[in-house]
Amino acid sequence: MFEVPSHISWSINGKVNSTFRQFLDNQIPLKTFDYNVYIDNNIKSDTFRNECIKAAELLPDNLAIPVSGGDSEIVARSVHAIGKQATIYYEDYPWVSSTYKDMSKRIAEELSYEWIDYTADYDQCIERMKKYSVMLGNMSRGFLITLGLFEKIPEEKFIVGGLGELEKDGWIYRKTMENCLGPDWDKELTIPCPPTEIIWWLWAKEQKRAGQYTFFNSTKSLIKSQVEHKKLSYGKQNKGVCNTIAMKNHEWPELIYKNKTDHFHPTDDFYNQIYTEMEKNMYEHYDKKMFKLVKNGFCGFVNYTKLLS
């Protein structure tokens, strides 16, 4: 099971559910990226918490859950709520606070799940970014580093990833919305969906690794429970576009990871440095002119106001 949910699709250069390599290997520039969610107002939904638990019920046994922040913690707690067994994985990096590692272990102990941790140094992470960016045809930084952890998980395990939620509170999302939709981008609830939304799915298909990589959009009702939540913070009051922290803590007050974590952006200098190294390597394989930046429009946009009206 490594199929994308049927209510989710994307297109690259107008070709549905294609890959970046399909174009790059044929010397065709990447010009457009679109992302689509197929839901409507007829979908019934419960609370965000209950919809998470219902989504967990659809997962098989023998689960592997990488837990390093609030999203993945919710996945683990949802799975635990229905009595399924899972193993929690964590990967430590030299620049990340040891507090995050301790929190991941505490969650595993509380839920009586096996906890397995690994480490990766700077050079290993850079090599992963170089490897996977060329393999998948996309430069998604931290998302590519995480793939190295996925490859350490036994193949018989079903990986559950905490992507697919509405959180888009980085400056790059704000810049993308302003550049592509204009100053009134917040008039309707529109979520920017860059290629990072699909990168784990592309890897899973390439490697034939079973998993549910975007847990938070795995069911239509789970999506709707987030879009319509009263605690969802959308608009210009945020650093970026959409913040889900209050919603998560309201629905899951027992969370140990109560604030957003970002293991791959300790400083702007670090963030830019690792991107530069990956980018230089990518341009040794493909011409720079083949790529278009997210902030310049290589991004999908899902207008939930229109979808649910």
C-alpha positions, 0 to 999 in steps of 0.5 A: 500500500503506497498509493496516494489517497484517491482524493489527492492528486497533483500535476507537473507541467499539466501531467497528472501524478507525474514525477519531476524526473519524467521531465528532467530526464528528457530535458523538459523544464519544470514550469508548473506544479498543481495540487488538488484536493477533492472534497465538498461540503457534503462530507461529514466530519467529527472533531479533529481529534476523533477524525485523527483516531478514525484515520488511524483505524484505517492503518494496518498493523506493524506500524513505524512512526517517526516522532520528532514533533507535534504532528507525528506525536498526534499520529502516535497517540491516534494509533495508541487510542485504538490499541494498535501496536507501533514502533517509534523512531527518532533520528538525532542531529548534532545541531538539534537540541537534545530536548527533542530526543528526550520528548520523543522517548517520553512519548514512547514510554508513555504509550508503551511503544518500542523506541529506536533512535539513530544519529546522522552527522552533517556530512551524512545529511548533506549526502542524503540531500544530494542523493535524493534530490537527484533521485527524485528531481526536487530540492526539498531540504529537510524532507530529503534528509528524513528519507535517510531515516525511512531507509533505516526502518525495516521494509516489513514496517508500514511507515506513517508520516505526519505530512498533509496538514494545513500548517504553512507558517514559514516566511516562504509560504507568505512570500509565495502567496503574495507573489502568486495571489497578490495582497488580498491572498487571505480573503479566502482560505487558500493553502499553498501546496509546494512539491514538498507535499508529494516528495515522500510519496515519490520516494515510496513509489520509487522504493516500493515502500508501504506507508501512509506518508500524509496522514493528515489528509488521508481521509476527506473528513479529517481534512474538513475537521481541520479546515473548519476548526475554530482554533485554526489561525489563517491570515496575515496575523501569522508569520506565514499563512496558516498556523495550527498550533492552537488547534492541535493543543486544544484537541490534544492537550496531552501533547508533549510537543506543544510548539512547532519543531524544525530540525533543519532550520536552526539558523538562516545561515545553516538553512541556506548553507545546506541548500547551497550544497545540495543545489550545486550538486543538482546543477551538475546533473541538470541545467539550472534553467530546468527549475522554477522556484516555489516562491515564483509560482512552482506551487499548487494552491488549494482554495478550501473556501470554494471547495466547501461552499 
